[in-house]
Amino acid sequence: MTVVHDKEARKVEKHGSCQSCGMPLKKDPKGGGTNADGKRSLSYCSHCYVNGRFVQPDITIEEMRALVVEKLREKGFPRFVARFLASNLHKLERWRSANA
């Protein structure tokens, strides 16, 4: 039914990036993480979320920030850009609920 498709499309639009690390979901080589039922996650990338669980469940936001900066630097981003992008992690779903 198109209603389900439209609802999923709105969620993808709302979460254009991983709600854990901030990576654009369209850049994920696997198309996103997987939920416990095996379906594609519309909120998390394959680096952060597999089979309905976080790959690194105990990582802190500070550790994630450092990891994101490191990965962006490996991709050639200038340090100031990498730090700026990582500075917004606290706005993502995973970290908002951890700080609530």
Secondary structure, 3 states (H helix, E strand, C coil): CHHHHHHHHHHHHHCCECCCCCCEHHHCCCCCCECCCCCECCCCCCCCEECCEECCCCCCHHHHHHHHHHHHHHCCCCHHHHHHHHCCHHHCHHHHHHHC
